[in-house]
Amino acid sequence: MKTSWQLYLDLVKGLWRENPVFRLLLGMCPTLAVTTTALQGFTMGMAVVFVLILSGVVISSFRKFIPHQVRIATFTIIIATFVTITDLTLAATFPPMSKALGPYVPLIVVNCIILGRMEAFTSKQPVSRSFMDALGMGLGFTLTLIILGSIRELLSSGAVFGYQILTTQAAGGWFRPWVIMILPPGAFITLGILLGIINTFSRKS
Amino acid sequence: MRTATRMIATLVVVSLFAGGTLAFIYRWAKPQIEAHEKELLRQAIFNVLPETKKYEFSEKDGVGIYQCEDASGNLVGYAFVAEGGGYQDKIKIMVGLKTDLETLGGIEILYSRETPGLGGKIATEDVLQPVAETFTEQFRELQVSPPIEYVKGKKPEAPNEIQAITGATISSRSVVKIINEMVAKITGILKEQEEK
């Protein structure tokens, strides 16, 4: 009972209390860069979930064999391997998305969330807890990217996940798309406002 | 000494495994990635010369040309890839040239990394504009002799003019320049070949 409660806690902390983007402010580069549409945010999130879980399981399984002095080098090789697998798989099976995400999939290698979790959590914990931690952190990251992507996609083209919600002027409706939301400033503004709202709420409680 | 050996052994084993796995995945992914690229090229050719039903690739003086034919085997034009510097990175364009060597069938941007929202509009449709008025659509049936010119802030008048994207003159100019240079080169090669 106690262990399953522990596993549950490991999972949910990534979703809110230690959400990698909103609370730890890690992995900002892909967060800002790829969230021009909700689908891109989702795909990026899934790629990170995949890399986090597999590296987590592998590193946690072999944590007792990895000498302390070369642990970061070893982690990096393992993470880079899974990232390359993700990149190649995406390019082979889903080329338009691979093109849209551009260099940000290979850049998962240097994503602070992954190396940070490996160093801070996985390298000291058993496989089951590492798995839940990776899943929680990954899902928390994905959720954040979907929120950001949905807001930006809605304001820049009137759609969410490609599903048209507001009719744009070009299509004869009233909505005039905000071009700034597809540009980098749109990412900073959206993230800033969301962080502000979240900090206000968490201070009150 | 023992730690040193362990460190080396760990890194060697991990790297060997990583290398092996990647080699395996790469062998699976490579043919699929190549197939996708070929398909994109095929669609680009059909887009820039819409009457095309089949095409043949040949290389002349180090330049690759796709000779395009319609359903009954008549030559409809030549498609080729033009490449050159843009605002941030190179731009690759598939250009369709009709048989008179003076009219474009159309163009399609194959690769570009221009600023999203500004120069990026050369490749993607603008959310504020209907598809028929996008940048690349201006090149349909455009005259290339005399060479293409661009105008700023007004509608094009001459048959060889296009309107540059507001805020992205460099990207627009680059596209025009890349096409003009390549068209001149291709026309030269094709005319020379005719004379022979």
Interface residues (C-beta under 8 A of the other chain):
Chain A: T36 F65 I66 P67 Q69 V70 A73 T74 I77 I78 A80 T81 T84 I85 L88 T89 A91 A92 T93 P95 S156 S157 T168 Q169 A170 R176 P177 V179 I182 L183
Chain B: T3 R6 M7 T10 L11 V14 S15 F17 A18 T21 L22 I25 Y26 W28 A29 Q32 I33 H36 L40 P116 G117 V127 L128 Q129 P130
